[in-house]
């Protein structure tokens, strides 16, 4: 039995009178009972009685186009924009007082971005007392000669319609992170540095939500951040970040639950797709996200100028 949501090719018999006896459709399997239904890439759903089906075959994941990588990276950049942004020759530059690599890096989002702008990029960061760091998604630009790459990261994504979300919410979502929320969030296991809160709260052309399960009056169990922004292709994305579960309550499903709560909140804000970023080496987290229904979209890595290190 092929699971719903799988990309398939469906071959089926046409009714009498057609110029040919059968045809095919490729898309997502949405029903596989007495009626077999496939959602094609243009959004239409083809539904065929099971007795007319000639063949139903699972295919590999749909290839991701470079345009889609650019679009998701634009949504992600707006969802974690740092404090200051500027475009230079197709590169989107962000500065956030050194807190996180994403908020303090340059990304070649537009097709005309090239290595010829590295001097201007390096100068922009130097004027802000920051090292020049590049965030380089797959297929957009290679690591420049002499620069060192680090922190391979996997971007995972999902169509929200395919995800099984909590039917009832047990989380509280607020517009800003309060002291209780911040008290549970430790960036990469360390306390937040000065200026971090402004970076965490920032969102560009969108809305951010800060979810929690539990409270200081009882016990803070889990937190997470979501940002709803637009991709350049018109898709509305919700991005999940800052997911944290209290140490004493880990491996009890709370990470999965807070992610589901955040995606549900994003859906209520109009998002149709969800994404998250995870270290490529974090096999446990990747397995959890796959269990939620997320799939690999693309990867990225950071690149630093020679002899320069940066906070990730």
C-alpha positions as CSV (number, residue, x, y, z in Angstrom):
1,X,0.0,0.0,0.0
2,X,1.4,3.4,-1.0
3,X,1.1,6.0,1.7
4,X,-0.9,9.1,1.2
5,X,1.2,12.1,0.4
6,X,3.6,10.1,-1.7
7,X,4.6,11.4,-5.1
8,X,3.2,8.9,-7.7
9,X,2.4,8.3,-11.3
10,X,-1.1,7.0,-12.0
11,X,-2.0,5.3,-15.3
12,X,-5.7,4.8,-15.9
13,X,-8.2,3.8,-18.6
14,X,-10.2,6.5,-20.4
15,X,-13.9,6.1,-21.1
16,X,-14.9,5.0,-24.6
17,X,-14.8,7.7,-27.3
18,X,-11.4,9.1,-26.5
19,X,-8.6,9.1,-29.1
20,X,-6.4,6.9,-27.0
21,X,-7.3,4.2,-24.4
22,X,-5.3,5.4,-21.4
23,X,-3.4,8.3,-19.9
24,X,-1.1,9.2,-17.0
25,X,-1.0,11.8,-14.2
26,X,1.9,12.6,-11.9
27,X,1.4,14.1,-8.5
28,X,0.6,13.6,-4.8
29,X,-1.5,10.6,-3.7
30,X,-4.4,12.0,-1.7
31,X,-6.8,9.0,-1.7
32,X,-6.2,5.3,-2.3
33,X,-9.4,3.4,-1.7
34,X,-12.4,2.7,-3.9
35,X,-11.4,6.0,-5.6
36,X,-7.7,6.8,-6.4
37,X,-7.0,10.6,-6.3
38,X,-3.9,12.4,-7.3
39,X,-3.2,16.1,-6.9
40,X,-1.3,17.3,-9.9
41,X,1.4,20.0,-9.9
42,X,-1.2,22.6,-11.1
43,X,-3.4,21.9,-8.1
44,X,-6.1,20.0,-9.8
45,X,-7.2,16.7,-8.3
46,X,-7.7,13.7,-10.6
47,X,-10.0,11.1,-9.1
48,X,-10.4,7.7,-10.8
49,X,-12.5,4.7,-9.8
50,X,-10.2,1.9,-8.6
51,X,-11.4,-0.5,-11.4
52,X,-10.1,1.9,-14.0
53,X,-6.6,2.1,-12.6
54,X,-3.9,0.3,-14.7
55,X,-0.9,1.1,-12.6
56,X,0.0,3.2,-9.5
57,X,3.7,3.6,-8.9
58,X,5.5,5.5,-6.1
59,X,8.1,8.0,-7.3
60,X,11.0,9.7,-5.6
61,X,10.7,13.1,-4.0
62,X,9.8,15.9,-6.4
63,X,13.0,17.6,-7.6
64,X,13.4,21.0,-6.0
65,X,14.0,23.9,-8.5
66,X,16.6,26.5,-7.9
67,X,13.8,29.1,-8.0
68,X,12.2,27.4,-5.0
69,X,15.4,27.5,-3.0
70,X,15.7,31.2,-3.6
71,X,12.1,31.8,-2.6
72,X,12.3,29.8,0.6
73,X,15.6,31.5,1.5
74,X,14.0,34.9,1.1
75,X,11.1,33.9,3.4
76,X,13.6,32.5,5.9
77,X,15.7,35.7,5.8
78,X,12.7,37.8,6.5
79,X,11.7,35.5,9.3
80,X,15.1,35.9,11.1
81,X,16.3,39.3,9.6
82,X,18.6,40.6,12.3
83,X,18.5,44.3,13.2
84,X,19.7,45.7,9.9
85,X,19.3,44.6,6.3
86,X,20.7,45.8,3.0
87,X,20.9,44.6,-0.6
88,X,24.2,44.6,-2.5
89,X,24.2,43.3,-6.1
90,X,21.7,40.6,-5.4
91,X,23.1,39.7,-2.0
92,X,20.9,40.2,1.1
93,X,23.1,41.3,4.0
94,X,21.9,41.1,7.6
95,X,23.5,42.3,10.8
96,X,22.3,41.4,14.3
97,X,25.0,42.4,16.8
98,X,26.8,39.1,16.2
99,X,24.0,36.9,17.5
100,X,23.5,33.8,15.3
101,X,25.0,33.2,11.9
102,X,21.8,33.7,10.0
103,X,21.3,37.2,11.4
104,X,24.9,38.2,10.6
105,X,25.6,36.9,7.1
106,X,25.2,37.6,3.4
107,X,23.1,35.4,1.2
108,X,23.1,35.4,-2.7
109,X,19.4,35.3,-3.1
110,X,19.1,37.0,-6.6
111,X,20.4,35.2,-9.7
112,X,22.9,38.0,-10.5
113,X,24.7,37.7,-7.2
114,X,28.3,36.8,-7.7
115,X,31.7,36.6,-6.0
116,X,32.6,40.0,-7.6
117,X,30.7,41.6,-4.6
118,X,32.8,40.1,-1.9
119,X,34.9,43.2,-1.3
120,X,31.8,45.3,-0.9
121,X,30.3,42.7,1.4
122,X,33.4,42.5,3.5
123,X,33.5,46.3,3.9
124,X,29.8,46.4,4.9
125,X,30.4,44.0,7.8
126,X,33.6,45.7,8.8
127,X,31.8,49.0,9.2
128,X,29.6,47.2,11.8
129,X,32.6,45.6,13.5
130,X,31.5,42.1,12.3
131,X,33.4,39.5,10.3
132,X,32.2,38.8,6.8
133,X,30.2,35.6,6.7
134,X,28.4,34.1,3.8
135,X,25.3,31.9,4.0
136,X,25.5,29.8,0.8
137,X,22.5,27.6,-0.1
138,X,22.8,24.7,-2.4
139,X,23.2,25.5,-6.1
140,X,23.2,29.3,-5.6
141,X,26.9,29.9,-5.2
142,X,30.0,27.9,-4.4
143,X,32.4,28.7,-1.5
144,X,34.8,31.3,-2.8
145,X,38.4,30.3,-3.1
146,X,40.3,30.8,0.1
147,X,37.2,31.0,2.2
148,X,36.5,28.2,4.7
149,X,33.1,26.5,5.0
150,X,31.5,25.2,8.2
151,X,28.2,24.3,9.8
152,X,26.4,22.3,7.1
153,X,22.7,22.9,7.7
154,X,19.6,21.1,6.3
155,X,16.5,23.0,5.4
156,X,13.3,20.8,5.8
157,X,9.9,21.8,4.5
158,X,6.3,20.6,4.3
159,X,3.0,21.4,2.8
160,X,0.9,22.2,5.9
161,X,-2.0,20.3,4.4
162,X,0.1,17.1,4.6
163,X,0.8,17.5,8.3
164,X,-1.2,16.0,11.1
165,X,-1.5,18.9,13.6
166,X,-2.9,18.8,17.2
167,X,-6.7,19.0,17.2
168,X,-6.7,21.0,20.4
169,X,-4.1,23.5,21.4
170,X,-2.4,23.3,24.8
171,X,0.1,26.1,24.0
172,X,-0.1,29.8,24.6
173,X,1.2,32.0,21.8
174,X,2.2,35.6,22.4
175,X,3.5,38.4,20.1
176,X,6.7,38.8,22.1
177,X,9.0,36.6,24.3
178,X,8.5,37.4,27.9
179,X,10.9,36.6,30.8
180,X,9.4,33.1,31.2
181,X,10.0,32.2,27.6
182,X,13.5,33.7,27.6
183,X,14.3,31.8,30.8
184,X,13.9,28.5,29.0
185,X,15.7,29.4,25.8
186,X,19.5,28.7,25.8
187,X,21.1,29.3,22.4
188,X,23.3,26.3,21.7
189,X,23.3,25.5,25.4
190,X,24.5,28.9,26.6
191,X,22.8,31.9,28.1
192,X,21.6,34.6,25.7
193,X,24.1,37.5,25.1
194,X,23.3,41.1,25.3
195,X,21.2,42.3,22.3
196,X,19.9,38.8,21.5
197,X,16.3,39.6,22.5
198,X,16.0,42.2,19.8
199,X,17.2,39.7,17.2
200,X,14.8,37.1,18.5
201,X,11.8,39.5,18.3
202,X,12.7,40.8,14.8
203,X,10.6,39.8,11.7
204,X,10.4,41.6,8.4
205,X,7.2,41.9,6.4
206,X,5.5,39.3,8.5
207,X,4.5,38.3,12.0
208,X,6.2,36.3,14.8
209,X,4.7,34.2,17.5
210,X,6.3,32.8,20.7
211,X,4.7,29.6,21.9
212,X,5.0,27.9,25.3
213,X,3.6,24.8,27.0
214,X,3.4,25.3,30.8
215,X,4.0,28.4,32.8
216,X,6.2,29.7,35.6
217,X,3.3,29.3,38.0
218,X,3.4,25.5,37.3
219,X,6.4,24.6,35.2
220,X,7.7,25.7,31.8
221,X,7.9,22.6,29.7
222,X,8.6,23.7,26.1
223,X,8.9,26.8,24.0
224,X,9.3,27.7,20.3
225,X,9.3,30.6,17.9
226,X,7.5,30.9,14.6
227,X,7.6,33.6,11.9
228,X,5.2,33.9,9.0
229,X,6.6,35.6,5.9
230,X,6.3,35.5,2.1
231,X,8.5,33.7,-0.3
232,X,9.4,35.4,-3.6
233,X,7.1,33.0,-5.5
234,X,4.0,34.1,-3.5
235,X,4.0,31.2,-1.0
236,X,3.3,32.1,2.6
237,X,5.7,30.2,4.9
238,X,5.9,29.6,8.7
239,X,9.4,29.0,9.9
240,X,10.1,27.2,13.2
241,X,13.1,28.3,15.3
242,X,14.2,28.4,19.0
243,X,12.5,25.1,19.9
244,X,13.5,24.1,23.4
245,X,12.2,21.5,25.9
246,X,13.0,21.6,29.6
247,X,15.7,19.1,30.3
248,X,13.6,17.0,32.7
249,X,10.9,16.6,30.2
250,X,12.8,15.7,27.0
251,X,12.0,12.5,25.0
252,X,8.3,12.7,26.0
253,X,7.0,14.1,22.7
254,X,7.0,17.7,23.8
255,X,9.4,18.7,21.0
256,X,7.0,17.2,18.4
257,X,4.0,18.9,20.2
258,X,5.4,22.4,20.3
259,X,6.4,22.1,16.6
260,X,2.8,21.1,15.8
261,X,1.5,24.0,17.8
262,X,3.7,26.4,16.0
263,X,2.7,25.1,12.5
264,X,-1.0,25.3,13.6
265,X,-0.5,28.9,14.7
266,X,1.2,29.7,11.4
267,X,-1.6,28.1,9.4
268,X,-4.0,30.4,11.3
269,X,-1.9,33.4,10.1
270,X,-2.4,32.3,6.5
271,X,0.7,30.1,6.0
272,X,0.4,27.2,3.5
273,X,3.9,25.8,3.9
274,X,6.3,25.3,6.8
275,X,10.1,25.1,7.1
276,X,12.9,24.7,9.7
277,X,16.7,24.5,9.7
278,X,18.6,21.8,11.5
279,X,22.3,20.9,11.7
280,X,23.0,18.2,9.2
281,X,24.7,16.2,11.9
282,X,21.8,16.2,14.2
283,X,20.3,12.9,13.2
284,X,17.9,12.7,16.2
285,X,16.2,16.0,15.4
286,X,16.1,15.2,11.7
287,X,14.3,11.9,12.5
288,X,11.8,13.8,14.7
289,X,11.1,16.3,11.9
290,X,10.7,13.5,9.4
291,X,8.2,11.9,11.7
292,X,6.2,15.2,11.7
293,X,6.1,15.1,7.9
294,X,8.9,17.4,7.0
295,X,11.2,16.4,4.1
296,X,14.6,17.6,2.9
297,X,14.3,20.8,0.7
298,X,17.9,21.9,0.4
299,X,21.0,22.6,2.4
300,X,23.3,25.5,3.1
301,X,26.6,26.2,4.8
302,X,28.5,29.2,6.1
303,X,31.7,30.5,4.6
304,X,34.1,32.8,6.4
305,X,36.9,34.9,4.9
306,X,40.5,33.6,5.5
307,X,41.5,33.7,9.2
308,X,38.1,34.9,10.3
309,X,35.8,33.0,12.6
310,X,32.2,33.9,13.5
311,X,29.5,33.1,16.0
312,X,27.0,30.6,14.6
